[in-house]
Amino acid sequence: MKAQSSACVTVSGGPAFWRLRRMAALVAVLGCAWAACARACPADEADSWEYLPYRIRVWLAGGPSAALTPAWQDRIRDALENLSPLYGGATWRLEAEAAPAGIGSSIAAAIEDLTVEQVQSALHGAPAREKSNVQAQDPAGARAPDKLMLLGIREEEGRFLVACRELDWHTRTLGPTVRFEAWQPALVSRVAADAVGASFQALVRVESSRGKKATVRVRAGGLVSDAECPSAVGSGDVLRPVIRRNDRRGEPKPDGIQVLDWTYLLVREAQEYLLDCDVYSAMRNPLVGRSSVTVERMALKVRAGGNRTTLQLVDRDQPARPLEGYEMFAKKPIPADSSDANPSLRLGLTDWRGRIDVDASDLPLRLIYVKNGAHLVARIPVVPGYQPLEVVPLASDDKRLEAEAFVRGMESTVMDLVARRAILAARIHRRIAEGNLAAARQLLEELKGFQTKEDLEMMLASRQAALAAPDKRQQQRIDQLLTGTRSLLNKYLNPEELVALERAISGGAPAPATQPAASPEAPEREPPSPGGDGPDAS
Amino acid sequence: MKSAHAISTNGRWRGGLRRAVRCAAHALRLRAWRRIGMGALLCLAAALASAQDAEDAEDEEELQPAKAPVELMDREPFDQLTLTAANGNVVVDILPLETPPVNLQSTDRLRVRLVKYPDQEYEVTWENVASYRSYHQLVFDEAQRLVREKKYSAAFRNFDYLLKNTQRTPSLNTAVLEYLLENADLLLSEGKIDHALVVLEELSQRDRHFRSDEVGRKLSQVADLLINQEVERGDYAAARQIMASLDSRYGADRIATLTSWRQRFTQEAEDLKRQAEAKMAADETLREAEQLSRRMVAIWPDLPGAQALRGEVVRRYPMVIVGVSESAGYQDAASIESWPARRTGRLTQRTLLEFAGAGPEGGKYVCAYGEYVQSDDRRRLTLELNPPAEPAGPAALDGYAVARRVTQMADPRSDLYQPAWAALAERVCVRDVWRVDIDLRRPHVLPEAMLQIQLTTTASDPSVMEPGDGPFLRAPGNGPDRHFVAHPACKFAYDNHPREIVERHFASSDEALGALRRGDIDIVDFLLPDEATRLAGDKTVRVVPYALPTIHLLVPNHRTVFTSNQTFRRALLYGINRQAILETEILGNQKVPGYQVISGPFPVGTRDNDPLAYAYDQRVAARSYNPRLASILNTLARRELTEKADKRGESVPPETRIVLGFPDSQLARITCQAISQYLSVIGITCELRELPPDADAATLDELDLVYRQVAMWEPVVDARRLLAPRGVAEVGNEYVGMALRRLDAAKNWREVRERLHDLHRIVDEQVAIIPLWQTVNYLVHSRRVDGVGQRPLTLYQDVEQWQVAPPDGQGSSE
């Protein structure tokens, strides 16, 4: 095997020969260490999760190309097995084989479209692999690896496109597709190994979860010797939880796999292979409880492959309808007890497709706040670059926004009206005090020309009919807004004020002031309410 | 006071200043209130009202006239007796005597009535009288004294009275002539040359022989200065007029300088004629020949052969010079926010579809490259493009080019991306090269309005006319003028079409009209309405109204401290007396139909049932001027901003200072100066900043408010172009955004109108922009330019039909 690997490297030839030869020697040494470690930690030691290496199987599929001969693919597979200790160290036991015939072409051509069921049926239908060193130690692993790496290579316009996608068997979860390319055939093996390493997602088990905190245990965490190891999970890493519900045989129930949407664990502190995490979720308490035999709470390490994720907001009831014009803000996921300032950063508005781009920042996780008008519609944790596009179904809030716009406009109108009335009332009082009743009467006539409470109430009532929302919760919010406006009218537009002013003019004496006296030292006071209970209510 | 002075020097500040100044003190008082705990709006309002009333009372007192000593000329006529020294030299004012005392004996008694006690008659012995002076004598003596004191203006009243009410005695005549000569001297030394000329002319009329040499020298000096003044201003016509006038009245013999000026002008014109003739020889230098001959005629049109040469130059190189109030920094035929960009865009660009006027349901559009039709279900727009007339002719616009362009508009990665179009257009299909079908995701009432798009041209050879090229090309030129030369491949309707159009900026329309009268320019693009009315009767020019009105707005910057606050924007709206500015500053107290204060971002139309007004909701009334409320809102806004800033650990600037940017046009300048004055009244310092024609985004970002004149002629699509976050006003307001989305989704005209009215209401409530008024605009052109049209949309709308007649030709009536 080593000879083959060396031969493969030699083929690439050139000035790098001696450097690569040293690397091959290193591989050999690490391979020995890995084998020794494997013997020390038997695979069937199920209770020592943190010392259980990942059994990884790579399915290699080549696209239709004269360059991708079966022999060359064999060499790539051998190279992958030889190079795997460089990536996973003792945490990986990797074997590579040709993808089963039924799925090979799909892996090569349409890896994005593969489903777990397709892979599962291919796995069950695949012939048992001939004896290998991994198999010799772990015969059961032939059919059920921990990780199944779907590796597709195709040639396009002289370059080799390498795509790899992980299926975590335990959680039956397909990871994002990692894509690399190579121009030199000699480098394809190495690039393929890089792709496998990049698509690997470490697995953790949720040991406990309480509120917004969780503790997880890292698979093979005890075997990790290097923070760069793909199996390592440390402080600052982000995990994506998956709940697995098992039947009596320990197999997942139909629909028993639940990837928790819009939920991430952010590792705050690592104590060897036990990690303390903060839970960020768009839902309440998504991870409550402990893992058990029937309900297993796991999480996969999130490895963002890009720098940007496009969020698309759609109407939950009509997914074809995008939610346009929703405002997005981003905040950092800092600990709740942190005293650091955490200002929100405005990202912008969703476009006509309901889309907005969320770029990566200094932390892998970002908390996205979705606002519509003054209403916070959702809080979504997002790892930018993990998925290129994420669709967020939300209840449409458009009718409520319409009501809010109306109410805000009405508030401005009332505010202006109250101020204008107060100004005029004060002037009338002054004219009465001066004995200039004619001028006071003239001002009163002007005051009578202003909009009245009844006018505004009528406007409110006519608008209310048009603001019927199909959603009950939305309607409640609308009603709440309109009720608030009504109470504003009752509070500030007292029709008795006019009567009092008229009386005052008729009596020729200053009317009892219905407004607070003008004084720079006057404390904040509100005008009396019409049906009020205070002495000024009359 | 400084800016008030600036306004008055413009000659357009016709009122409101006194009130503004009066209220300024009150606004200062308000600043002290900002510290109080004024959560209660009512408390503030009442206090403000009381304070304002007190102000009013103080002002009323101020209005009482102050008692000043009464001048002699303002008193009823009286005579004056001066008693002898034995009687204390007392001076007594008496009622005028019917018969002046002549040759009285010392014992004679004089019966008089004192001015103080007119009912009582007194007798005074003549021996006790030292002197008697009649009222006329008193006036004359005072006039002499005033002349000695060089108070010529005051002396004028006395002499005027004497000349009208007394016999013209030689001494009076001499005194008057001396007075006039001395006055002329003073005026000359003060540089008031035209006044000096008037005085000298008055003197000459009274006595042609009075110190004729000295008067002639002064007249010559005045004439020299006046002519020189006009020459320095470049107004040779005015200079010639002065020369002709002086020549006819005094003759060149008396005013020696006239001859030398005539020789100088003739010489200059001859030089120019020679140069123009030389430039005429080559086609490449015809532009220079045009400019030289134009200048030659302006200096001395009577030069033999000048008119013939000018006629020949105009025949060979017809050039039109347009006076503009605002220079074009760029060209965009579909611009809504820049009048000069839209104007000149028509010269250099042709858009796929072009707005041709308002129709009963939205605008009417024409396609210069073919025809278009919308399907009955409003979900498909079909363009039938014209194939090339002849195979070897200029390239025609084909369906693939159109398809590429409209696809780019829907591509978020393209610079040409238009979100509204991307949301609307679903599919583009080209059939038979010349037919393009554009399928829409939803029905739209006017999809063609969104296709006023420039067509990207690829031609590197300017002699080849590509689709999208306009009839003129930008050309380099010296100085600030903008030059456009006729595209060599463009087909014009007439041979005497303009070969070149030059746009020249004038700071005021007075200057532009002066240049038009002198023949320096041929067209003035933008006139104030009072000027248009004044010029309507002038037979030498033609005043043409533009077909559609424009609206004037202040666009707030929603990112700066103060204008991001809605309460502050309301304060601005209440604090600007838009009605007064419109009536006094712009209309000059005239009533002109179509000029109206508006409440929203849409035109209100110029007549009843004007289809252009389909977006304007008449139920939304324009907020009236209310400085008291504006002051309250300003104070409340500061409070809101302070609270917000405190939460962030920031602070609000202690002074409410905003920067208002405006384009370099007279209308904008006048408007913004007045606005600044009104804002100072409510305690807002408004700094004015004139913007360059090509102001970039960074410059605009420094401003709090920008004055804009907007051609909002198709509200159904222009609303988004103005109010969307990427629009002219960059309104990020969520309610406005919602109203725009609802408008986009409208499927028929009923829905469009309803939703535009909603948008109007929301924009008003949120004060997303500060609407000012709607104006009807005019242009005026010389009759030698023909084909401008009866009511064009923009100046160059029919430029392919223009004809330029020789200077002595008469333009045919349209």
Interface residues (C-beta under 8 A of the other chain):
Chain A: E324 G325 E327 P343 G348 L349 D351 W352 R353 N372 G373 D398 L401 E402 E404 A405 R408 G409 S412 T413 M415 D416 V418 A419 R420 A422 I423 L424 A425 A426 R427 R430 Q515 P516 A517 A518 S519 P520 E521 A522 P523 E524 R525 E526 P527
Chain B: A32 W33 R35 I36 G37 M38 G39 A40 L41 L42 C43 L44 A45 A46 A47 L48 A49 S50 A51 Q52 D53 P412 P419 A420 A422 A423 Q566 R570 Y574 N626 R628 L629 I632 L633 R648 P725 G732 E734 Y735 G737 M738 A739 R741 R761 I762 E765 Q766
